[in-house]
Amino acid sequence: MSQAKIDLPQGTLDLIILQTLSLGPQHGWAISERIKQVSRDALQVQQGSLYPALHRLERRGWITAKWRATENNRRAKYYDLTATGRRQLEADTNEWHRLVSAVELVLAGVRKA
């Protein structure tokens, strides 16, 4: 039985991409496949969302891009996390955990009421 698609809250895609790139440089297709794999198919990032996000992260200086050959000897743009991107990943991860904790408190409080 397939799971329903999960809509990501605003800004979450950037966090997920930064986390994925913290493992090392990857090209766009590999990034989307890794996200799909790690989320057990719950998150499927479409190219129409992925590439604008990658370009936005690059403009902010959080990632860099460099053309090189893939494992199949095809040319692809590889994205890599910068030092600024690592700091942003840490800050966004902390903020995400605070948000999740706050929402869990509210939901638990609502159940008790």
N, C-alpha and C positions, 0 to 999 in steps of 0.2 A: 504494500500500500504506500503510495507516494505522499510525501508531506506537502502541505500547502506552502506556497511561496511566502517568505518573510520579507516585509517591507522594512528597510533599514531606516532608523531615525536619522534626521539631518546630521551630517558630520561623521556618522559612524563609518561610512565607506573609507574616508581618509584614514581613520584609526586602523581599520582592518588592513588596508594596503600597507601602511607603515609597519605594522606588526609582521606582515608577510615578508616584507623586504628586510626586516631585521635578521632574517636567516641568511641573507646574501642576495646578490644581484639576480634578477629574473626578468624575462621578457613578459609582455602583457598577457599572452595566452597562458603562460606558466603561472602567473599571479592569479588569474581567474580560476584555473584548475586547482591550485593549492587551496584557495579559499573554499571552493566547492568540496574538496576532499576533507579538509579539516573540520568543516561544518557538517559533515555527513550529508551532503547534498541539500542542506537547508538554505544555504546562501548561494545563489547563482548570479554572479555579476556579469551583466551584459556589456558588450563592447561599447554601446552607446552611453553607458555610465562609467565604465572603467577608464577609457582613454581621456575623457575630459577631466576626471579626477587626477589621473597621472600628470596631465599637463598643468593642472592647478597646483599640485604638490611641487612640481618642478619650478614653476614661477615663484613659489614661496621659498625656494631654496632648501626644501626638506628632502628632495631626492635629486639625483643627477641621472642623465640618460646618455648612453653611448651605443653606437651601432657596432655589432660584432656578429660572428657566425654562431648559429645554434648547433645543437648536437647533430642535427640533420644537414649541416653545412648550408643552412639558409641564413640570409641576413635578417637580423631582428634588432630592435632597439631594446637594450637591457637597462633596467632601472635599478638604482642603488641608493641606499639611505645615506644621507650626509650626517655630519656630527650635529648640525642643527635639527635635522629630522629625528635623530635619536633622542635629543632633549625634548622635542615636541611629542614624540611617542610616549615618553615617560610621563610628561605632564598630562597628556590626554588620557592615558591609561589610569592614572590616579583620579582624574576627574570622572572617568567612566565608572570606576569602582564606588566612588562617593555617590554618584547618581543612582546606581543600582541598589546600593544599601538604603538610600533614602526611599526609593520606590518600594522596596521590600518592606520597610517599616510601615509605610502607609498602607500597603495591601494587608499586612498582618493586622494592623489596627482596625481596618475596615471589617475583616473577618470576625474579629472579637466583638465588634459593636452590635 
